[in-house]
Amino acid sequence: MTERARGTRRWQVGFVAALAAILCLAVAGSAMANNLDRRTATAVAKQAAKKECQLTAGCTDYFVRRLHRVSQHKAIGKIIAQGARQGVGFQCTRQIVIKLDHFSGQIRYGTSTRRCFTF
């Protein structure tokens, strides 16, 4: 009877160790996956530029310039909205900072004050 109990105990310990190993690999895999990649940062910046263009009267085009990652969770660049009002062309730029919260996976961005000039 003692031989039978030992075999059951070993199976339980092995099962718990395997379960712990699988859990550790899952957590490590998700931690590595929570990095801000270039494609996601570009998509967020284009969405912000589109919103800026929609809020600007006379805007005809929007685009993103100089977007680059500064860390695994942060990217910085410029969003530009351009158009024409009363025959005068204008271009408004803002700096955008995109951050990824590596715990929750939420992406947030902030923009600077708008700087416009005519051409």
C-alpha positions as CSV (number, residue, x, y, z in Angstrom):
1,M,0.0,0.0,0.0
2,T,2.9,2.4,0.7
3,E,4.2,1.9,-2.8
4,R,0.9,2.8,-4.3
5,A,0.7,6.0,-2.2
6,R,4.2,7.1,-3.3
7,G,3.4,6.8,-7.0
8,T,0.3,8.9,-6.5
9,R,2.3,11.6,-4.7
10,R,5.0,11.7,-7.4
11,W,2.3,12.1,-10.0
12,Q,0.7,15.0,-8.1
13,V,4.1,16.8,-7.6
14,G,5.0,16.3,-11.3
15,F,1.6,17.6,-12.3
16,V,1.9,20.7,-10.1
17,A,5.5,21.4,-11.4
18,A,4.3,21.1,-15.1
19,L,1.4,23.4,-14.4
20,A,3.7,26.0,-12.8
21,A,6.1,25.8,-15.8
22,I,3.2,26.3,-18.3
23,L,2.0,29.3,-16.2
24,C,5.5,30.9,-16.2
25,L,5.9,30.5,-19.9
26,A,2.5,32.1,-20.5
27,V,3.3,35.1,-18.4
28,A,6.8,35.5,-19.9
29,G,5.3,35.2,-23.4
30,S,2.7,37.9,-22.8
31,A,5.3,40.2,-21.2
32,M,7.5,40.0,-24.3
33,A,4.5,40.5,-26.6
34,N,3.6,43.8,-24.9
35,N,6.0,46.0,-26.9
36,L,5.0,48.9,-29.1
37,D,5.8,47.9,-32.7
38,R,6.2,50.3,-35.6
39,R,3.0,49.3,-37.4
40,T,0.8,49.9,-34.3
41,A,2.5,53.2,-33.5
42,T,1.9,54.4,-37.1
43,A,-1.7,53.3,-37.1
44,V,-2.3,55.3,-33.9
45,A,-0.5,58.4,-35.2
46,K,-2.5,58.3,-38.5
47,Q,-5.8,58.0,-36.5
48,A,-4.8,61.0,-34.4
49,A,-3.8,63.0,-37.6
50,K,-7.2,62.1,-39.2
51,K,-9.0,63.3,-36.1
52,E,-7.0,66.5,-36.2
53,C,-7.8,67.1,-39.8
54,Q,-11.6,66.5,-39.2
55,L,-11.5,69.2,-36.4
56,T,-9.7,71.7,-38.6
57,A,-11.7,73.8,-41.0
58,G,-10.5,73.7,-44.6
59,C,-8.3,70.6,-44.1
60,T,-7.7,68.6,-47.2
61,D,-4.9,66.2,-46.2
62,Y,-3.2,64.7,-43.2
63,F,0.0,62.7,-42.7
64,V,2.6,61.5,-40.2
65,R,6.3,62.5,-40.3
66,R,9.4,61.4,-38.4
67,L,7.7,58.7,-36.2
68,H,10.2,56.6,-34.4
69,R,10.5,54.5,-31.3
70,V,12.5,55.8,-28.4
71,S,11.9,52.8,-26.2
72,Q,10.0,49.5,-26.2
73,H,6.9,51.2,-25.0
74,K,7.1,54.8,-26.5
75,A,7.2,56.4,-29.9
76,I,7.5,60.1,-30.9
77,G,6.7,61.8,-34.2
78,K,4.8,64.6,-35.8
79,I,1.2,64.7,-37.2
80,I,0.4,67.3,-39.9
81,A,-2.9,68.6,-41.2
82,Q,-2.8,70.8,-44.3
83,G,-5.4,72.6,-46.4
84,A,-6.5,75.9,-47.7
85,R,-8.8,78.7,-46.4
86,Q,-9.8,81.6,-48.6
87,G,-7.2,80.7,-51.2
88,V,-4.3,80.6,-48.7
89,G,-2.6,77.3,-47.9
90,F,-1.8,76.3,-44.4
91,Q,-0.1,73.5,-42.5
92,C,-0.6,72.7,-38.8
93,T,1.8,70.4,-37.0
94,R,1.7,68.8,-33.6
95,Q,4.2,66.5,-31.8
96,I,2.7,63.2,-30.8
97,V,3.9,60.9,-28.1
98,I,2.5,57.3,-28.1
99,K,2.8,55.1,-25.0
100,L,2.0,51.5,-24.5
101,D,1.1,50.4,-20.9
102,H,3.0,47.1,-20.8
103,F,0.8,45.8,-17.9
104,S,-2.6,46.4,-19.3
105,G,-1.7,46.7,-23.0
106,Q,-3.6,50.0,-23.5
107,I,-2.2,52.4,-26.0
108,R,-2.5,56.1,-25.2
109,Y,-1.2,59.2,-26.9
110,G,-0.7,62.9,-26.2
111,T,-0.2,65.8,-28.5
112,S,1.5,69.2,-28.1
113,T,0.0,72.5,-28.9
114,R,-0.8,73.2,-32.5
115,R,1.6,75.3,-34.6
116,C,0.3,76.6,-37.9
117,F,1.9,78.5,-40.7
118,T,0.7,79.6,-44.2
119,F,2.4,79.1,-47.5
